[in-house]
Amino acid sequence: MKLLLTCEHGGNNIPLAYDALFQGQELVLHTHRGYDKGALDLFKYLRPLAVFHKSNEVSRLLIELNRSLHHSMLFSEFTKTLNKKEKQLLIQQYYHIYRSKITQQIESLLHSHQCIFHLSVHSFTPVLNGVTRKCDIGLLYDPSSPNEKKIAYLLKAELKKRAPELNIRFNYPYKGVSDGFTKTLRKQFPKNYVGIEIEVNQKFSFQNKINEDLKKVIYKSLKLIIEQQTNIENNKYRF
């Protein structure tokens, strides 16, 4: 099993060409709507475990890389007013380039008979619309997929071994089957692909850095699972 790591909402950067769209709206870029606080830091910490990794640091308010092209939230209120040609340019420059590089890498790994564990790194705001989210880490997966369910349960078990106090929930604060990049990839690669999104509560983020102890817990848990699953796969082919 090979780990492929991504981070769709790693930053709140706005390219200079689109700066005018956000004049006077700079504050929103620093909220959870602009990016996932701490997600890029966690992503970078986990990179040594991955055979391939890719992150995006352009704000989701410019274009949402974790939504399908038909989704109503692909463009925010700041970019919805762009004309068709301008929107298509954003899609080509950011959306397609990001997704195609990851898709090509998965194709290459599957072609060489590797099993792919894709972990998409995210974080979530502790309070949304006045409601406190009762969760420390969310693991989003497709319940209809036996392999995804297995890896999600293994990951939760390993995390709890190292940090029993953590409140870890499945498919919370979002559903694993909601519109997103992993859902698209599941359809494209129905065999030997496992796509799980990890959502870390932003209460663990300070100055855009995730708590060091928590990062170590996640790293060690992932490392063990990858090693265990790789050994299981290797043993299948021993004579």
Sequence and secondary structure as in RCSB ss.txt:
>XXXX:A:sequence
MKLLLTCEHGGNNIPLAYDALFQGQELVLHTHRGYDKGALDLFKYLRPLAVFHKSNEVSRLLIELNRSLHHSMLF
SEFTKTLNKKEKQLLIQQYYHIYRSKITQQIESLLHSHQCIFHLSVHSFTPVLNGVTRKCDIGLLYDPSSPNEKK
IAYLLKAELKKRAPELNIRFNYPYKGVSDGFTKTLRKQFPKNYVGIEIEVNQKFSFQNKINEDLKKVIYKSLKLI
IEQQTNIENNKYRF
>XXXX:A:secstr
 EEEEEETT   B  GGGGGGGTT HHHHTSTTT  TTHHHHHHHHGGG SEEEE  B TTT  TTS TT TTSS
 TTTTTS HHHHHHHIIIIIIHHHHHHHHHHHHHHHTT  EEEEEEEEE SEETTEE   SEEEE  TT HHHHH
HHHHHHHHHHHH TT  EEES SS TTSSSHHHHHHHH  SSEEEEEEEEEGGGEETTEE HHHHHHHHHHHHHH
HHHHHHHHHHHT  
